[in-house]
Amino acid sequence: MKKITFSEIEGWSSGYLALLAILGAIVLVGLGSAFYMEHHGHYVTGMNNQIVWGVPHVFAVFLIVAASGALNTASISSVFGKVAYKPLARMSALLSIALLVGGLMVLVLDLGRADRLIVAMTKYNFKSIFAWNMILYNGFFAIVGAYLWMLMDARLGKKFARPVGFFAFLWRLALTTGTGSIFGFLVARQAYDAAIMAPMFVVMSFSFGLAILLLILLASYKWSGREFGDALFTRLKNLLGIFVAGVLYFVIAYHLTNLYAAEHTGVEHFILLNGGIYSNMFWYGQILLGSLVPLALFYHPTWGKSRLLVGLGAALVIIGGWFQMYVIIIGGQAFPLVLFPGKTVESSFSDGIINSYTPTLAEFGLGLGGFATALIAVALAVKVLRLMPTSLADADVDPHYKK
Amino acid sequence: MNNNTDKARRNFMSKLVAAAGVAVAPGVILHQVAQAKPADQPVSSKNRWGILVNTDKCASNCNDCVTACENENGWGSGSDNEQLSSPLQKSQWIRKVKLTDNQTGHVQSLPLMCQHCENPPCVDVCPTGASMKRADGIVLVDKHICIGCRYCMMACPYKARSFIHEEIHNQRVNAPRGIGTVEACTMCVVRVDNDQTPACVEACESALMFGDLNDPGSRISIELKKNGGEQIRADLGLNTGVRYQGI
């Protein structure tokens, strides 16, 4: 294995500029949507007093979860000593910061009083998992920022890349545990209140983060005309397959446990069978498109060799992950609270009925704006920083390469 | 001479102590007896305000408690605000709930609002501490530091909280409301501090009773001790301040 050289991309091609223009336009749409919601109030959204978290939260939580997972490739090299992944460590760390920026942007701009962000930064209720998360998110920027520095500074990196990388790895595990616990700690909601939420979110992060990294690598190496060898490509898509299967395992364990408890059969029947859009999203979006099809594409003897099909599989993992978030966040709220078991409940405040939610364009605009912010940050960073190895050809990066 | 001086000093001291005792005692005794607190003193955990609902006396076609709350606190029909919000987005501080037993068909009616829990999940999850519980057990939202994240609404087992989806005008002095923040039943905290009962209780004295759960001599405590009162979702261990008879 040769010494890896990193270089900036040239970044003046018409394709690159077009990419920046498109992403920039989506970012502007996102900011415009946030301004529109802020100016009028949340009545312009589909969110209401029953479905209090909507599409912006689906995007925000997805991006935050993916952010911590994107760091995984760097962790595998620094913490677990797998040299094959070392060339990707810088991109991995940068992408994780970018995705977190995008996710937090959506979360913060959806607040009822986004103008009071300073309050959120100065007043902490330390019993709140949300308050812990604010510390975990801010800490993530600092620690992964330091880690990226260690990865890019050969002299310091030799000494500190491993310990700082190890610390970043622990921190990201805490962060995703915190994100999963936002739901795990909700004692009264039938779909939440489960400790498995935290580890499930950790495995989801592995899957979503790596899917985004793989897609970005495929695109950026193709567009910049750099070589991306089969050895690393095969490793990454196989690893992604394992993560997708891991998520599936946690999803099965979660639903089986709930099905076993009589008190949860109502919500399980709702999500799995008669929940309309939520059941469809679960079976067709999350399970079929987001899990089974990608697994087939990754592990099929011939499809698994095609960059196009594996790229499609990674894209489906991302789309399936989005559906999974939608089912967890919105499906979980759509099912009514059970206040009086064994009784039918009616009121003027939607008690006892399945809550309806029709998201508006502004919500999608804000969510996609956050996604585009993460991607434009990566696109700009690879132009100004030495993040991309000049070659990921087998001869250059595969530790087991034989001529 | 020394002895005389000592005696005089002792006499003087004992008279002084006695005089001080006479001066202070009524205050101390009065403080123990009185429930209301002077306006310049903070609330104390000596009181735990609660409401008892007798569902047997709560008529299914009656909405008096809700109307009284609307008029007192300026929401719903009590104000001309929230015209742009959809019905699902409009605030409801208190609502009437109709229960039908799936097995027997027995029908009941009751008002549902913030249950003013001793261990409120909304307070636990609030990142800034805007959701808070007063020493006397009343759970409130500090409008100045609520950032509108709605995590408390996700956490409340009773769906007692509402989010304000649009600009609010002409709010009541006693019930501040504001766009982008969360609100709920305040147990008419201003009235309680002025030694009055909450508006809903005043509107329906047959089915609702207000009082100090910590005072074993209060009407509500005596009634609870005699005839009992259930918590909704007692399994959550929240120790609610609102109790129900007949459920």
Interface residues (C-beta under 8 A of the other chain):
Chain A: H40 G41 H42 Y43 M47 N48 N49 Q50 V52 W53 L111 G112 R113 A114 R116 L117 V119 A120 K123 Y124 N125 K127 S128 I129 F130 A131 M134 I182 F185 L186 V187 A188 R189 Q333 L337 L339 F340 G342 K343 T344 V345 E346 S347 S348 F349 S350 D351 N355 S356
Chain B: L84 S85 S86 L88 Q89 K90 S91 Q92 R95 K96 V97 K98 L99 T100 D101 N102 Q103 L112 P121 V123 D124 V125 C126 P127 T128 G129 I145 C146 I147 G148 C149 R150 Y151 M153 M154 A155 C156 P157 Y158 K159 R161 S162 F163 I164 H165 E166 E167 I179 G180 T181 V182 I232 R233 L236 I247
